[in-house]
Amino acid sequence: MDKFDKFSNTISNRIKNDLHLGVGNVKIFSININNKDLVVIKVRKLKNPPAYFNAEFYVRNVAADQKLTTPEAVDYLNEHKK
């Protein structure tokens, strides 16, 4: 198993276990741009998004990650819906 397969399996398991999304809702693949591998994770929009998470929720804030509380995570997700 190569690095990408291990990474893909790890991400798939986290999505399945922490976000309660089925395998069919997520596609993970890599593309090569300028001789650099880029991993793409596509998540299909759900009709009924998960109501809770088993994992911690972080957002990127300039050069650091910021951990959100559950109410903050819910607000963040609601604000960033498309």
N, C-alpha and C positions, 0 to 999 in steps of 0.2 A: 504494500500500500504506500503510495507516494504522499508527499506533504499536503497536496491539495485534497486528496481523498480523506486524510485524517482531519484536516480543517473542516471540510464539508460535513463530515459525519458529526464532528463536535458541534458545529453550528446547528445542524439539523436536529440533533438531540436536545440542545438548549431551547430551540424554538418549540419543539414538540412538548417538552416537559415544563418549560417555564411559561410559555404563552398559550399552551394548549391548542396549537394549530396542527392540523393534519399534514402529512407529507405532501399531499396534492396541492396545498396552498402555497408552497414555497419552492422556488427554483434557485439553485445555486450553481453558478458556472464561472469560468474564468475566461478572460480575453487578454490578448497581448497588445499593448499599445507602446510604441517606441521601445520595444524590447523589454518591457516591464509587464509582469503579470498583474492583472487587476481582477479581484474577485467581485462578482456581481450577485447580489441577493435580491430576488424579486419576490415580494409577498403579495398575493392576491387579496384585494379588499374583501373583507368579510361582511356578510349581511348583518351578523350579530357579533360585534367585537367581544373579545374576552372581558369579563367583568373583574377579573383579578389576575395578579401575577404571582408566581412563586419566587421570582428573582427580584433583585434590586434593580431600580431604574435609574439610569444615568443619562445626562445630556452633556454634550461637549460645550465648554465655556472657554473660549479663546484657547489657552494652552493647557487647560486642566479639565477633568471630568467633575461634574457636580451631581452628587447623589440627591435624588428627589424622594420626598416622602410619598406615600400612596396618594393622598389628596393632590399633591403637587403634580404627580405623574398623570393623574386623571385630567387635571386642568391642562397640562401641557399637551396631552394627546388630543383633547377636545379643541384646543386652539389651533393645532397643526393639522386638522383634518382637511382633506381636499374635497 
